[in-house]
Amino acid sequence: MTITDWLAAAEAALAASNAWRQPGLTDESPRREAQWLLRSLLGLTSAQILSRSEQVLSGSQLTELNAGLKRRCDGEPLAYIVGQAEFWSLPLRVTPATLIPRADTETLVEVALALFPDRERELQVVDLGCGSGAIALALKHERPHWQVTAVDACADALGVAIDNAQQLKLPLRCLQSNWLSALANERFDLIVSNPPYLAADDMHLPTLSYEPRTALVADMNGLGDYRRIISQAQAHLNEQGWLLLEHGAEQADAVRSLCQQAGLSNVQSWSDLSGQWRVSGGQHGVI
Ligand SMILES: C[S@@+](CC[C@H](N)C(=O)[O-])C[C@H]1O[C@@H](n2cnc3c(N)ncnc32)[C@H](O)[C@@H]1O
């Protein structure tokens, strides 16, 4: 079987399986997924796939490719099969201990960068619930002078964030912590978080069964972690510092109201490119 033959067969199998929608990708297609499997599992570039399209695959290559294809057709996210996902154009290692970073989360990064446009300013920043390190690493990539701390309650997820920071040569301070509890006397200019925010009975959960439930589900109908983070944040923000939280499209009112109750000022929400309110937050100490 040649590379071209395998790509055609894989594309047909993926399209028929209806499992090809990968969390995190917005422009996915069975063909793109088949190509991604081929590139990642055989270590080929897109140019090599084109130039070697008539190359006959060896028995061991076929075994590896077909095993990956079967896992994908059974519903496992592609990112876990190939062990990698892209966020903010950065290649990140992901494992079943980490959420697969979503393109939606780039809105939170864009809002943070827009609020602090000065590339030379040295800020203290913390990403709460860093998972693979996606948000923290994107911020460090764009603002090399920022001192970025990344925390997660899950030691395995934190290990992945540490690996990604080393691979990308983007230094982070990584700590295991239940939200801000390990940062007792520290204050930050910017606190960002994409915490778990699905309710335990959310209709999307069955399609997310490969991802860690502790990264997805929060008590109090999905608002429990917002309550905990927002109630702790004021004591950890510098004057004029911002707290920015990603949330579900229907949660903006609830998150803003929690920010207001906690005494944050300038409380507001930001929408993504499709017009959905996906980030809310407020500032410490300004009127
Ligand atoms: C929705 S995921 C976000 C991961 C990553 N920031 C991203 O955007 O791809 C939420 C993360 O919060 C972490 N988490 C859950 N409860 C936590 C807690 N009490 N303290 C710190 N991190 C927590 C989970 O382990 C998970 O990595």
The ligand as an SDF file (V2000), in Angstrom:
LIG
                    3D

 27 29  0  0  0  0  0  0  0  0999 V2000
  -10.0180   23.7250   31.7300 C   0  0  0  0  0  0  0  0  0  0  0  0
   -8.4410   23.0810   32.2070 S   0  0  0  0  0  0  0  0  0  0  0  0
   -7.4030   24.3730   31.5400 C   0  0  0  0  0  0  0  0  0  0  0  0
   -6.0140   23.9070   31.1750 C   0  0  0  0  0  0  0  0  0  0  0  0
   -5.1910   24.9700   30.4180 C   0  0  0  0  0  0  0  0  0  0  0  0
   -5.0910   26.2000   31.1690 N   0  0  0  0  0  0  0  0  0  0  0  0
   -5.8130   25.2570   29.0720 C   0  0  0  0  0  0  0  0  0  0  0  0
   -6.4520   26.3060   28.9110 O   0  0  0  0  0  0  0  0  0  0  0  0
   -5.6700   24.4180   28.1710 O   0  0  0  0  0  0  0  0  0  0  0  0
   -8.4720   23.4100   33.9500 C   0  0  0  0  0  0  0  0  0  0  0  0
   -7.1960   23.0630   34.6960 C   0  0  0  0  0  0  0  0  0  0  0  0
   -7.4040   23.4060   36.0780 O   0  0  0  0  0  0  0  0  0  0  0  0
   -6.7760   22.4260   36.8870 C   0  0  0  0  0  0  0  0  0  0  0  0
   -7.4220   22.4740   38.2150 N   0  0  0  0  0  0  0  0  0  0  0  0
   -8.6060   21.9550   38.5870 C   0  0  0  0  0  0  0  0  0  0  0  0
   -8.8470   22.2230   39.8860 N   0  0  0  0  0  0  0  0  0  0  0  0
   -7.7830   22.9420   40.3380 C   0  0  0  0  0  0  0  0  0  0  0  0
   -7.4500   23.5390   41.5920 C   0  0  0  0  0  0  0  0  0  0  0  0
   -8.2660   23.4280   42.6640 N   0  0  0  0  0  0  0  0  0  0  0  0
   -6.2970   24.2220   41.6910 N   0  0  0  0  0  0  0  0  0  0  0  0
   -5.4550   24.3320   40.6150 C   0  0  0  0  0  0  0  0  0  0  0  0
   -5.7190   23.7870   39.3960 N   0  0  0  0  0  0  0  0  0  0  0  0
   -6.8680   23.1090   39.2660 C   0  0  0  0  0  0  0  0  0  0  0  0
   -6.9860   21.1280   36.1350 C   0  0  0  0  0  0  0  0  0  0  0  0
   -6.0550   20.1470   36.5550 O   0  0  0  0  0  0  0  0  0  0  0  0
   -6.7950   21.5920   34.6840 C   0  0  0  0  0  0  0  0  0  0  0  0
   -5.4590   21.4660   34.2870 O   0  0  0  0  0  0  0  0  0  0  0  0
  1  2  1  0
  2  3  1  0
  2 10  1  0
  3  4  1  0
  4  5  1  0
  5  6  1  0
  5  7  1  0
  7  8  2  0
  7  9  1  0
 10 11  1  0
 11 12  1  0
 11 26  1  0
 12 13  1  0
 13 14  1  0
 13 24  1  0
 14 15  1  0
 14 23  1  0
 15 16  2  0
 16 17  1  0
 17 18  1  0
 17 23  2  0
 18 19  1  0
 18 20  2  0
 20 21  1  0
 21 22  2  0
 22 23  1  0
 24 25  1  0
 24 26  1  0
 26 27  1  0
M  CHG  2   2   1   9  -1
M  END
$$$$
